[in-house]
């Protein structure tokens, strides 16, 4: 589970997912490309793109722009 992982520090709630939607959720998330080798692209970009793709597919998620995600993460009290 994510909340038990040693590297897991915090979270930003973006929506709810019923377990019956998990396979479709994974399918949509896997369609979001990862851009390798770019210094201008990182995981926060992927999360923003994935949220947009999930919202477009009808999931009850709040799509946030990458800058908003970065600002929210910067404000979290990491240990």
Secondary structure by P-SEA (a helix, b strand, c coil): ccccccccccccccccccccaaaaaaaaaaacccccccccccaaaaaaaaaaaaaaacccbbbbcaaaaaaaaaacccc
